[in-house]
Every structure is written in C-alpha cells, then in structure tokens.
Amino acid sequence: MSLDIELYKVSNESFPIVSAKKQRNWMNDNVHAYRCVPLSIANTFGWDIFLPKDLDVEWNGYNENKDMKIYENADLYEAHFGSGTFTIQVAYTWKTSEDYQIMVMPYPNPDQYDIVSLTAIVETDRLMYPWFLTCKVTRPGRYKLKAGTPIARVIPIKVKDTVDCNINLTSEPKEYREYREWQADMRNKIDRTKEDWQKFYHKVARWTSVITPKIGRK
C-alpha cells in the first residue's frame, strides 16, 4: 500500500518541493561516480527542498544570533538559534498517516557543503502546524546561494520500525559468500571500462531502477 502525504499551503511564498534527481554536477565531471549503486539510489530517494529566494549570509564563527548576518530576503531567512544557524519557513503543513513521520536531512552528495540543512524528524502524523527548516553554515565566511539551489531532502519513515529494530552479529550468510565469489569471477571476465561491467554490477541491487516519487494534487 502506498503512503499519501498531504501538504497544506499556509503562506504565499513559492517554495519548490521536487522529486529527487540522480544528477550532480561533480558526478557529471566523472561518469564513474554514477556506477556506485548506493550513491545513485540515495540521490533519487525522496523529495528535495530548494531555496525559494537568493541567499546571502555571513557567519563570523561565534555563537550568538548577532554573529550571523543575512544580507538578502531577511523576511524568509532568519537567525534565531546562534551557532551559525538560520531558519527557513517551509510554507506548508505536512500531514502523514498514523505512525509515519518525515525525516528532514541534508541534500545527499551535494555540489556544495558551505551551507547544509540540519537533520530532524517531524511528527507529521500528529502535529498540525508548519515546520521550519534549520540550516547551518559549516565554516566562518560569507556565502551566496542562488534561488533554486537544493538545500534539504525529505523522506517519510516509520519510526516504530527503527525503534524496534535489533542488530545481531552472525556468521557470513551463504548467499553473501556466493555473491562475493560471483563478483570476483565477473571482475576477471569483464572489462570494467565498458558498459557491460555496469550492467552486471547493477543486477545485484534491488533499487537500481528505483521509481522516482511523484508529487500530485488531489
């Protein structure tokens, strides 16, 4: 059964929320980066939040609110908590079904690490008010990001499944041993500079052809 997430607009601000995409500029410069299946899956998993307006901030490295300066669009980007952080009102109330929450996290494998969102779990199955995104400048300095820069990732999760999860140390499963033997054999037989290697490598990953989540309107 699929999970539906309801978004209720609570402001007139245009706030882009887009299905996650695989492409990254730094990965385009090295095509081999896309051959890392776990990396590509992470890139395409969930939804991305983009900056709605240009951002121009400066942090001097200290921990008071006054140590963060916001030069543009101060009505949207506000420094409340110190420590090089600022907040963005996301303009929506999110509603999920019972026992599901949303995890807000940094945009995976980004092209820039100067400004990142902080990770939070929002109890969207019970809280009915808009939440704000908290971002952090990673090192002192002045930074400018254009509107449309991806800044955060949103993924629905079922917290109870994680809370009730146990990690058990066991001996190597037979299936994994067989996979390693197959992998070693394939490496000897296939020229990895050709596309054939990528095709074989991707066959062992369940989510290689993950379907990009959609955003619809009821």
C-alpha positions, -999 to 999 in steps of 0.1 A, spaced: 0 0 0 14 34 -10 18 62 15 0 95 8 14 128 22 -9 158 24 6 193 20 -14 223 31 -2 257 19 0 282 47 17 311 30 20 328 -3 57 320 -6 67 299 -36 86 270 -21 98 244 -46 95 207 -35 107 184 -62 111 146 -67 147 137 -61 170 136 -91 202 115 -97 223 142 -113 251 161 -95 275 185 -112 305 169 -96 293 135 -106 288 147 -142 325 155 -143 334 119 -135 309 94 -151 323 66 -130 306 82 -99 272 71 -112 284 35 -112 282 35 -74 248 20 -70 243 30 -33 252 66 -42 228 67 -71 199 52 -50 205 78 -23 204 106 -49 170 96 -62 153 87 -29 126 111 -15 119 147 -23 141 178 -24 135 213 -10 150 241 -29 158 277 -18 129 299 -29 150 331 -30 186 341 -33 206 336 0 234 358 11 247 351 46 278 357 66 289 340 99 319 351 119 323 318 138 308 328 171 276 315 187 253 344 193 224 354 170 241 386 161 271 367 148 251 357 117 243 384 91 216 379 65 220 404 36 191 394 14 155 383 19 157 386 57 119 381 58 124 345 48 158 336 62 161 344 99 189 338 125 172 326 158 194 300 175 230 311 171 259 287 163 260 297 127 224 286 120 194 302 104 158 290 96 136 289 66 98 287 68 88 259 46 53 274 38 34 241 42 19 220 69 27 183 62 3 155 72 12 118 71 -9 88 81 -6 73 116 29 61 127 46 78 98 68 109 102 91 127 78 128 129 82 144 161 70 181 158 63 209 174 43 206 171 5 226 140 -3 260 141 -21 257 179 -28 278 201 -51 283 225 -21 289 219 16 291 255 27 255 255 39 236 224 49 203 216 65 202 200 99 186 166 103 152 165 121 123 141 124 90 159 123 60 141 139 37 148 109 12 122 120 2 142 150 14 178 146 -7 202 126 14 233 122 41 245 97 76 235 105 107 254 96 140 241 81 171 248 101 203 253 82 239 257 93 269 275 78 297 249 81 326 273 85 330 311 90 327 333 59 303 349 36 283 326 12 258 332 -16 234 306 -30 210 312 -58 173 306 -57 167 270 -68 197 256 -50 187 222 -34 191 226 4 174 196 20 159 161 15 126 149 29 120 111 34 89 95 50 98 70 77 81 47 101 98 54 134 85 24 152 102 1 127 136 16 136 129 18 174 120 -19 174 149 -29 152 177 -52 165 212 -56 152 226 -91 155 262 -102 147 262 -135 128 284 -155 106 286 -147 69 254 -158 51 258 -184 24 242 -160 -1 267 -133 5 296 -157 2 283 -169 -31 278 -133 -43 315 -124 -34 327 -155 -54 305 -144 -83 317 -109 -81 354 -120 -82 347 -142 -112 330 -113 -130 358 -89 -124 382 -114 -140 360 -119 -171 347 -84 -178 364 -53 -190 352 -27 -165 360 1 -188 330 -10 -209 293 -6 -201 290 -44 -197 305 -41 -162 280 -16 -151 251 -38 -163 264 -68 -143 270 -47 -113 235 -32 -112 218 -66 -115 225 -73 -78 209 -41 -65 172 -42 -57 166 -4 -60 189 3 -91 158 12 -111 140 30 -82 109 48 -93 112 85 -86 84 95 -62 58 118 -76 41 149 -63 5 151 -72 -25 172 -64 -59 159 -52 
